[in-house]
Amino acid sequence: MEPFVFPGKKKADGHELMTTAPVGSLIVSLALPAVVSMLTTSAYNTADAYFVSQIGTSASGAVGIVFAVMAVLQAIGFTLGMGAGSVVSRALGAKDADTANRYASTAFFCSLSLGAAVCIIGHIFLDRLMTLMGATPTILPLARDYAYWIFYGAPVICGAFTMNIILRSEGHAAFAMRGLVSGGFLNVILDPIFIFKLELGISGAAMATMISQCVSFLILLSFFLRHKSEVRMNIKRVSLKPRVLFEIFSLGFPSFTRQAFASISAAALNIAASVYGDAAVAAMSIVGRVFFLIQSVVIGIGHGFTPVAGYSYGAGNFRRVRKAFWFTIKGEMLLMMLLAAASYTLAPDIISLFRRNDTEVIAIGTMAMRFQSLSLILAPLLVTSSMMHQGLGYAWRATLLSCLRNGICFIPMIALLPHIFGLTGVEAAQTAADALSFLITLPFTYCFLKMLKEKEKAGV
């Protein structure tokens, strides 16, 4: 058995480290800062949801409505970051720095451009977008005030996510963590000051988030400007060749669909819940934030796994890819079992943290949280299998798998179950979608691992 020793951090040993260090310790060393980064990303929404919920039920619902906008911005950042990152990790594994630099630069400047486009479109169609995402007449004014500032920060938010993932893809998860964590802590500090001390209300929460995201962006950018990263980003290295752009977007498309469908499913859930009043919208919004936080742990561990898999695949070590996959799955399943038990047991207490004296919100939220707790054990396979396909360059399979949980399986469930079971159908829709997604993902994963084993035997 390999000794469990955390790998060293010398930049000169980067390639050797990623391709020869013990798999377990390497994934843990990369996953820990990635998990912290993902938790920090989730904390932006959770902190806002917590402080804004003190204003009122409609304000709490407004944060849930605008969460769909944040999901779109994350989708852009993740799409370009994961698309370029997949190439970067395999290129560095094959010792091709020029390709890594070109793809990273193209992804970063594209993310800024697309973020600027979202900013302009968002402000032009602000009210229409909020209504489309499920805002009720009482929630709409608050959602408008919150989204107004979030749209201004769109280019920075997209760029920060792209840089974060590129840093992870080259094995510098600790750098990536520092940028997001700094912004996350600042957001938690600024929220109560802006909302209550300066009496800016829900607009203050949005301002705090925008300022915090700007700080994260500048810290992440500084790592590239100070040459702390393996890749070099420069506007002169941007490529507008169709082949390069197509590869980035096709490899990043699974991340886009994963995040875009998260936005669509959040809007669909809000619309379904709005039939039962603001309390239902607020309750489902709170549950969504809590489980986004829990799911971010699995995604963070996956971000620790993908560069190891990418480097190993690029170096032709297919056995190491399979070993990394099983180590990741086992660790995630153990962690999810513990979190599932905790969230099921403590559901009323968790919802009460957000709306202490609102019995209707607590009742609806508790039932929804307990339903979703039942499917947490399925998350490791759903997330890690999709990320493995994506990280190793199998874009269209990864896209299909990423569409399952919040798209292909969820949309029919949220359309059908409320008609049959009423509010209970709204609360149980995500769990039903997760179960169906798992059954579809299982054979894809089996065939992919079998293919890797055959490549290993053939010495490809």
N, C-alpha and C positions, 0 to 999 in steps of 0.2 A: 504493500500500500504506500502511496506517495505521502511524504511528510507534509503536514498542513502548515506551511510557512508563507507568510505574506511576501509577495514579490517586492524587489527593490524598485526604486523610482528613477534610476539613471537614464537620462534621455538616450544616450548612446546605445543602451541595451534594449531599446524599445521593441525592435523586431524579434530579437531572441526571447525577450520576456513574454511577448504575446503568443509565441508559437511553441515555447518549451516549458514555461513555468507550470507547476502543478495546477491542474484545471480548477479544483475546488477553491484554493486560496486566491487564484487569479480572479475568478468570477466574483467571489465575496469582496475582494478589494475594489473591484470596479462597480459592483452592485450597490455597496453601501452608500457611496456618495451619489449614485444615480437615484437611489430610493429617496435620499434626503432631498435631492433636487425635485423629484416628482411630488413629494409631500409638500415641498415649499410651493410648487405650482398650484397644488390643490389648496394650500393654505390661503392663497389670495382670495379664492372664492369662499372658502369656509369662514375666514375671518370676517369678510364682508357680510356673509350670511348671518353670522353671530351678532355683530354689532348693529347691523341694519334691522335685524329682527326685533331689537329693543324699541324701534320706532313704532312698529305695528305690523299686523298681519299682511296688509297690502304691500308694505315695503319689503317684507320678507319674500313675498311672491314676485316682486319686481326683480330681485336679485336672481331668482330662478329663471325669469324670462330672459334676462341679459346674459345668463350663463351660456345660452345658445350662441350669442355673438362671440364670447370668449372661446367657445369650442371651434368656431370658424377660424379665428385668428391662430389658435393652436394648430388647427388643421394645416394652414398654410406653412407655418414654421416647421411642423413635423414632416410635412410632405417633402419640402425642399431639403431639410436636414437629414431625414432618413434616406431620401433618394441619393443625395451626394454622399452621405455617410456610408452607405452600402458599398459604393465604389471606392471611397477613401480607405476603408479598412482592408478591402481585398487588394487595392493597389499598393498600400504600404506593406501588406503581407508579401507581395511580389516585388517589393523594393522599387516601385515606380512612383517617385515623388512628384514628377511633373503632372501626371494624371490626377493625383490627389489634390494638388494645388488648383488645377483648372476647374475641377468639379466643385470644390469647396467655394471658390471665388464666385462662380456662376450662381450657385445656390444662394449665397448670402445676398448678393445684389438683387437677385430676382425677388427674394423675400421682402426687401425694403420697398421695391417697386409695387408688388402686389398689396403690401400693407397700406401704401399710400392710396391705391385704388379703392380699397375697402373703406378707408377714411372718407374719401370724397362721396362714394355711393351711399355710405351709411348716413351721412348728414343730409344728403338730398332726400332720401326716402325714410327718414327716421321713424315717423309715426306709423307708416305702412308696415315697416319691418317689425316693429314692436307688436302691432296687432296681429300680424301673420304668425308670430311666435307664441301667441296665446294670451296676450295681455287683455284682461278684462277692462271695462271702462274705469273702474276704480284704481286698477294697477297701472294703466297706461301713463298717466302723468309722472309717476315715480320711475317707471321703467325708462321713460324718455329722458329724465334728468340724469339717470345713472349711465345710460348708453351714450349720451352726448359726449362725455369726457373719455369713455373707453374708446370710442372711435378715433379721437384725436391721438391716442397712444398706439393705434394699430400698426404703423410701420415699425415702431420700436419693439412691440410685443412679438411680431413675426420674426424680426431679425434676431432677437434674443433667443427664441426657441431654436432657430436654425443654427446659431453659433453653439448653443449648448449641446446639441446632438452631434455636431461635427467634432467637438472636443471629446465627447464620449466615444465616438467611432474610432478615434485614434488612440484611445486608452487613457486619456486625461480626464477621467470622470471627476477627480477631485477639483480640478480647475473649474469644470462646469458647475459643480456644486456650490462653490464659493460665490459665484455670480448670482445665482438664484436665491440662495439662502440669505445673502445680504439684503436683497430686495424684499424677501419675505418678512424678515424681522422688521424692516422699516415700515412695511405695510401694516403690520400688527400694531406698531407704535403710533402711526399716523391716523389710523382709523378712528379711535375714540377722540383724538384731538380735533380732527376735522369735523366729525359728525356731531359731537356734543359740546366740546369746548368752544369751537368757533361757530357752532350752531349752523353748519352747512347742510345737515341732514344727509339724505342719500347721495346728493351731489358730492359731499365731502368724502364719502366712501370711494366713489369713482375717482376723485382727484388723488386720493391716497394711493390707490392701485396704480394709476398712471405714473405718478412720481416714482413709486417703487420699481415699476417696470423699467423706467428710464435709468435708474441707478444700476439695476441688473445688467441692462444692455451695455452701459459704459464699462462696467467691470469685466464682462465677458470680452468685449472688444479690446480691452487693454492687454489681455493675454496674447492676442494675435499681433497687436502692434508692438509688443515687447518681445516677440519671437519666442514665447514660452510654449507654443504649440508645434507639432510636427509639420503641419501644413502652413503655407503662406498664402494669405488672401490679399488680392490686389485687383483693382478694377481693370487693369491691363490684362489680367489673366482670364477675364470673363469671356466665355465662348458663347456665341449665338448660333453655332452650328446646330441644325436640326437633330443630328444624332445625339449630341451631348444633352440638349434640352429634353429630348424624348426619353433618354435613359434616366435622367434625374426625375422627371415627372412620372415615368412608368414605375420605377422602383420606389418612388415616394408615394405613389397613388394608394397603396394599402393604408398608409398613415392618414392620407386625406379622407379616404372613405371611412376609416375608423372614427376620425374626429368629426367629419361632416355628418355621418349618421348619428353620432352622439348629439350633434346640434339638432338634427331633424327629429330624433327620438325624444329629445327634451321638449321640443316644441309640440310634438304629437301628444306627449304625456301631459303637458300643460293644458292643451286644448281639451283632452279627455277629462282631466281633473276639474277644469273650469265649470263643467256642467254641475258640479257639486259645491261650487262656491269658492271664495278666496281661501278658506281654511284648507280645502283639499289641495289647492295650488301651492299654498305655503308648505303644507306637510310633505307633499311629493318633492318640492324644491329642497327641503331640508334633508330628506332621505337621499336625494340625488347627490347632494354635496358630500354627505358622510360616506356614501359608497364610492363616489369618485375618489375620495381620499384613500379608501381601502384598496380600490383597484389600482391606484397609482403605485402601490407597493409592488404589485405584480409587474406592472409596466416598467418600474425602475429596475427590478431584478432582471427583466428582459433586456434592458439597455446595458446591463452588466454582462449579459450572456452574448449579445449579438457581435460585439467587436472580437471576442474570443473565437466565436464561430467563423466570422468573416476572415480574420487573419489565418486561422487554421485551414479553412477551405481554400484560400488563395495560395497557401503553401502546400496544398495537396494532402494534408493530414486529415482524412475523412473520419478516421477512428476517433480523433480528438474532438471533432464536431459532435459526434454521437454521445461521447462521454460528457461533454459540456451540457448537452441537452438534458440528459437524464439527471445530472447533478442539479440543474436548475429546476426541473419539474419536481423532484423530490423535496427540495428545500421550500419551494413555493407552496406545495400542498400541505406540508406540516404547518407553515405559518398561516395559511388560509383556514385550516381547521381550528386553530386557536382564535383567530379573529372572528370566525363564524359563530363560535360558541359565545364569545364575549358580546358581539353585536346582538345576538338573539336574546341573551339574558338581560342585557342592559338597555334594550331598545327604549323603554319609557323614560329612563333617566337621560339618555342621549338626546331625545327629542325635547325633553323638558329644559335642557340647557339653552335651547333657542327660543322656546315659547313656554315659559314656566307656568303660567296660569291659564293657558289656552287649552282647555280640556278636549275640544274638538280636534285641534291640530295634533295634540299628543296621541289621541286615540287612532286617528287615521295614519299618522306617521309610524306608530308602533307596529301596527299590522303590516304596513308596507316594508318596514325594516326587517321584520321577522321572515317575511316571504323571501326577501333578497338574501338574507343570511343563509338560507337553505342551499343557494346555488353558488356560494363563494368557492366551494371546493372544486368547481368546474373551471374557474377562472385561469388557473395555471396552464392547462392545455390550450384553452381558447386563445390566450394572449401569446404564449411562448411559441406555439406552432406557427402562428401567423408571422411573428417577428423572425423566426428562423427562415421561413421561405423568403421573406423580404430581404433579410440581411445577406442571404446567399445568392440573390439575384433572380429568384423565381417570382417575378413581379405579379403575373396574372393569377397564379394560385394564391399568393399572399393577399391579393385584392379580394378574391372571392371569400377567403376565410375572414378577412377583416370586416366584410360587409354583413356577416351573419348576425352577430349579437345585437347590434343596434339598428340593423336595416332589414335584411331579408327575413329574419325570424321575428324581430320585434314589431315591425309595422303591422303585419297581419294580426299579431296577438293583441296589440293595443286597439286595433279596429274591431276585433271580434269579441274579446273577453268582456269588456264593459257592457256590451249589449246583452250578454248572457248572465253575468254575475253582478252587474252594476258597479258600485265603487270598489268592491272586492276584486273585480276584474282589472281595474286600474292598478290596484296595489300588487296584483300577482303577475301582471303582464311581463315584466322583466325576467322573473324567475322562469316562466314558461319558455320565453325566448332563449334563455341561457341553456336550458335542458335540450331544446331542439338543436341549438348551435353545437353543443357538445357531440351529439350523435352524428352530425355531418362532418365535424372536424376530425373525429377519430380515425376513419379510414384514410383520409388525406395524410395524416401524420404517420400512420403505419407504412404506407407506400413510400413516403419520402425517406424515412429512416432505412427502409429496405434498400432503396436506391443508393443511399450513402454506403451501406454495407457492401453492396455489389461493386461500387467504385473502389472501395478499399481492397477488396479481393482481387480486382482486375489490375490494381496498381495504376489507375488512370491519373 
